[in-house]
Amino acid sequence: MSVDDLLFTIIIGGVVLSIAYLRAQYMMRRSYRIAERGSELRLRELYATRRLAQGSLRGRPVPSPAADEGHFCRHEGQKLYV
């Protein structure tokens, strides 16, 4: 085994370890985002249930996760509709 083979093996090993590290970081952040989204959905449902119980949402739709998907805004005069 020559010095060139040894250096090539070290370089390949470093690349593989870097890829494994990046994959682990991606998976960790992905699971964190999923947990965060679940927490937000539970809080949104709790808020809507409390507001509905107080009677302050009469005639208005209850906020739902599907309503936040687009984030489209439209301006009419000075009013902003989301």
DOTI-937244 format. One record per residue: residue number from 1; residue in one letter; chain; x, y, z of N, C-alpha, C in turn. Coordinates in steps of 0.05 Angstrom, whole numbers. Example, Ala and Ser with C-alpha at 12.3 -4.5 7.8 and 13.67 -1.06 7.14 Angstrom:
+------+------+-------+--------+--------+--------+--------+--------+--------+--------+--------+--------+
: resi : resn : chain :    npx :    npy :    npz :   capx :   capy :   capz :    cpx :    cpy :    cpz :
+------+------+-------+--------+--------+--------+--------+--------+--------+--------+--------+--------+
:    1 :    A :     A :    264 :   -114 :    156 :    246 :    -90 :    156 :    264 :    -66 :    156 :
:    2 :    S :     A :    257 :    -45 :    142 :    273 :    -21 :    143 :    258 :      1 :    157 :
+------+------+-------+--------+--------+--------+--------+--------+--------+--------+--------+--------+
END
This chain:
+------+------+-------+--------+--------+--------+--------+--------+--------+--------+--------+--------+
: resi : resn : chain :    npx :    npy :    npz :   capx :   capy :   capz :    cpx :    cpy :    cpz :
+------+------+-------+--------+--------+--------+--------+--------+--------+--------+--------+--------+
:    1 :    M :     A :     17 :    -23 :      0 :      0 :      0 :      0 :     18 :     25 :      0 :
:    2 :    S :     A :     13 :     41 :    -19 :     30 :     65 :    -22 :     18 :     89 :     -7 :
:    3 :    V :     A :     32 :    110 :     -5 :     23 :    134 :      8 :     -1 :    146 :     -7 :
:    4 :    D :     A :     -1 :    144 :    -33 :    -23 :    154 :    -49 :    -49 :    140 :    -42 :
:    5 :    D :     A :    -48 :    113 :    -39 :    -72 :     98 :    -32 :    -82 :    106 :     -4 :
:    6 :    L :     A :    -63 :    110 :     14 :    -71 :    118 :     41 :    -85 :    145 :     41 :
:    7 :    L :     A :    -74 :    164 :     27 :    -86 :    191 :     26 :   -113 :    190 :     12 :
:    8 :    F :     A :   -115 :    174 :     -9 :   -141 :    171 :    -23 :   -162 :    159 :     -4 :
:    9 :    T :     A :   -154 :    140 :     11 :   -173 :    127 :     31 :   -181 :    147 :     52 :
:   10 :    I :     A :   -163 :    163 :     62 :   -170 :    183 :     82 :   -189 :    204 :     71 :
:   11 :    I :     A :   -185 :    212 :     46 :   -202 :    232 :     33 :   -230 :    220 :     30 :
:   12 :    I :     A :   -232 :    196 :     19 :   -258 :    183 :     16 :   -272 :    179 :     42 :
:   13 :    G :     A :   -258 :    171 :     63 :   -269 :    168 :     90 :   -280 :    194 :    100 :
:   14 :    G :     A :   -266 :    216 :     96 :   -275 :    242 :    105 :   -300 :    251 :     91 :
:   15 :    V :     A :   -302 :    246 :     65 :   -326 :    253 :     50 :   -350 :    237 :     60 :
:   16 :    V :     A :   -346 :    211 :     64 :   -368 :    194 :     74 :   -377 :    203 :    102 :
:   17 :    L :     A :   -358 :    210 :    120 :   -366 :    220 :    146 :   -381 :    246 :    144 :
:   18 :    S :     A :   -372 :    264 :    126 :   -386 :    289 :    123 :   -415 :    285 :    113 :
:   19 :    I :     A :   -418 :    267 :     94 :   -445 :    262 :     84 :   -462 :    250 :    106 :
:   20 :    A :     A :   -452 :    232 :    122 :   -467 :    220 :    144 :   -475 :    241 :    164 :
:   21 :    Y :     A :   -457 :    260 :    170 :   -463 :    281 :    189 :   -485 :    299 :    178 :
:   22 :    L :     A :   -484 :    307 :    153 :   -504 :    324 :    141 :   -531 :    310 :    140 :
:   23 :    R :     A :   -531 :    284 :    135 :   -556 :    269 :    135 :   -568 :    269 :    163 :
:   24 :    A :     A :   -552 :    264 :    183 :   -562 :    264 :    211 :   -573 :    291 :    219 :
:   25 :    Q :     A :   -560 :    313 :    211 :   -570 :    339 :    217 :   -597 :    344 :    203 :
:   26 :    Y :     A :   -599 :    336 :    178 :   -624 :    339 :    163 :   -647 :    324 :    176 :
:   27 :    M :     A :   -642 :    300 :    184 :   -663 :    283 :    197 :   -671 :    295 :    224 :
:   28 :    M :     A :   -652 :    306 :    239 :   -658 :    318 :    265 :   -675 :    343 :    261 :
:   29 :    R :     A :   -668 :    360 :    242 :   -683 :    384 :    237 :   -711 :    378 :    226 :
:   30 :    R :     A :   -713 :    357 :    210 :   -739 :    349 :    199 :   -757 :    340 :    221 :
:   31 :    S :     A :   -747 :    323 :    240 :   -764 :    314 :    262 :   -771 :    337 :    280 :
:   32 :    Y :     A :   -753 :    356 :    284 :   -760 :    380 :    300 :   -782 :    396 :    288 :
:   33 :    R :     A :   -781 :    400 :    261 :   -801 :    415 :    247 :   -828 :    401 :    249 :
:   34 :    I :     A :   -828 :    375 :    247 :   -853 :    360 :    248 :   -866 :    363 :    276 :
:   35 :    A :     A :   -849 :    361 :    297 :   -859 :    364 :    324 :   -869 :    392 :    328 :
:   36 :    E :     A :   -855 :    412 :    318 :   -863 :    440 :    321 :   -890 :    445 :    307 :
:   37 :    R :     A :   -893 :    434 :    283 :   -918 :    437 :    268 :   -942 :    424 :    283 :
:   38 :    G :     A :   -937 :    400 :    295 :   -958 :    387 :    311 :   -966 :    404 :    335 :
:   39 :    S :     A :   -946 :    416 :    348 :   -952 :    433 :    371 :   -968 :    457 :    362 :
:   40 :    E :     A :   -961 :    469 :    340 :   -975 :    493 :    330 :  -1004 :    485 :    323 :
:   41 :    L :     A :  -1008 :    462 :    311 :  -1035 :    454 :    304 :  -1052 :    449 :    329 :
:   42 :    R :     A :  -1041 :    437 :    350 :  -1056 :    433 :    375 :  -1063 :    460 :    388 :
:   43 :    L :     A :  -1044 :    479 :    388 :  -1050 :    505 :    399 :  -1071 :    520 :    383 :
:   44 :    R :     A :  -1070 :    517 :    357 :  -1090 :    531 :    340 :  -1118 :    519 :    345 :
:   45 :    E :     A :  -1119 :    492 :    348 :  -1145 :    480 :    353 :  -1156 :    488 :    381 :
:   46 :    L :     A :  -1138 :    489 :    401 :  -1145 :    498 :    427 :  -1156 :    526 :    427 :
:   47 :    Y :     A :  -1142 :    544 :    413 :  -1150 :    572 :    411 :  -1178 :    574 :    398 :
:   48 :    A :     A :  -1181 :    560 :    376 :  -1207 :    561 :    362 :  -1229 :    550 :    379 :
:   49 :    T :     A :  -1224 :    529 :    394 :  -1244 :    517 :    412 :  -1252 :    537 :    434 :
:   50 :    R :     A :  -1232 :    549 :    445 :  -1238 :    569 :    467 :  -1253 :    593 :    456 :
:   51 :    R :     A :  -1245 :    603 :    433 :  -1259 :    626 :    422 :  -1288 :    618 :    414 :
:   52 :    L :     A :  -1291 :    594 :    404 :  -1318 :    585 :    396 :  -1335 :    582 :    421 :
:   53 :    A :     A :  -1324 :    572 :    443 :  -1339 :    569 :    468 :  -1347 :    596 :    479 :
:   54 :    Q :     A :  -1330 :    617 :    475 :  -1337 :    644 :    484 :  -1357 :    657 :    467 :
:   55 :    G :     A :  -1362 :    647 :    443 :  -1381 :    658 :    425 :  -1371 :    681 :    408 :
:   56 :    S :     A :  -1345 :    685 :    407 :  -1334 :    707 :    392 :  -1329 :    701 :    363 :
:   57 :    L :     A :  -1334 :    676 :    355 :  -1329 :    668 :    328 :  -1355 :    665 :    312 :
:   58 :    R :     A :  -1377 :    676 :    322 :  -1403 :    672 :    309 :  -1401 :    685 :    281 :
:   59 :    G :     A :  -1408 :    669 :    261 :  -1409 :    679 :    234 :  -1382 :    680 :    220 :
:   60 :    R :     A :  -1361 :    672 :    234 :  -1334 :    671 :    222 :  -1324 :    642 :    222 :
:   61 :    P :     A :  -1310 :    635 :    201 :  -1300 :    607 :    201 :  -1278 :    602 :    222 :
:   62 :    V :     A :  -1277 :    578 :    232 :  -1257 :    570 :    251 :  -1230 :    567 :    236 :
:   63 :    P :     A :  -1208 :    578 :    247 :  -1182 :    576 :    233 :  -1175 :    546 :    230 :
:   64 :    S :     A :  -1165 :    540 :    207 :  -1157 :    512 :    202 :  -1129 :    512 :    190 :
:   65 :    P :     A :  -1115 :    490 :    192 :  -1088 :    488 :    181 :  -1088 :    492 :    151 :
:   66 :    A :     A :  -1109 :    483 :    137 :  -1110 :    486 :    108 :  -1112 :    515 :    100 :
:   67 :    A :     A :  -1122 :    532 :    117 :  -1124 :    561 :    110 :  -1097 :    574 :    110 :
:   68 :    D :     A :  -1077 :    563 :    124 :  -1051 :    575 :    125 :  -1032 :    565 :    104 :
:   69 :    E :     A :  -1041 :    547 :     87 :  -1024 :    535 :     67 :  -1015 :    555 :     46 :
:   70 :    G :     A :  -1033 :    573 :     37 :  -1026 :    590 :     14 :  -1012 :    616 :     21 :
:   71 :    H :     A :  -1021 :    628 :     43 :  -1011 :    654 :     51 :  -1014 :    675 :     28 :
:   72 :    F :     A :  -1036 :    674 :     15 :  -1041 :    694 :     -6 :  -1055 :    718 :      6 :
:   73 :    C :     A :  -1046 :    741 :     -2 :  -1058 :    766 :      8 :  -1070 :    782 :    -15 :
:   74 :    R :     A :  -1091 :    796 :     -9 :  -1105 :    812 :    -29 :  -1112 :    839 :    -15 :
:   75 :    H :     A :  -1106 :    861 :    -29 :  -1112 :    887 :    -18 :  -1137 :    898 :    -30 :
:   76 :    E :     A :  -1155 :    908 :    -14 :  -1179 :    922 :    -23 :  -1181 :    947 :     -6 :
:   77 :    G :     A :  -1174 :    969 :    -19 :  -1174 :    994 :     -4 :  -1153 :    994 :     17 :
:   78 :    Q :     A :  -1160 :    999 :     42 :  -1141 :    998 :     64 :  -1142 :    971 :     79 :
:   79 :    K :     A :  -1159 :    953 :     71 :  -1162 :    928 :     86 :  -1144 :    907 :     73 :
:   80 :    L :     A :  -1133 :    890 :     90 :  -1115 :    868 :     82 :  -1128 :    842 :     89 :
:   81 :    Y :     A :  -1134 :    826 :     69 :  -1146 :    800 :     74 :  -1125 :    778 :     70 :
:   82 :    V :     A :  -1123 :    761 :     89 :  -1103 :    739 :     87 :  -1118 :    713 :     82 :
+------+------+-------+--------+--------+--------+--------+--------+--------+--------+--------+--------+
END
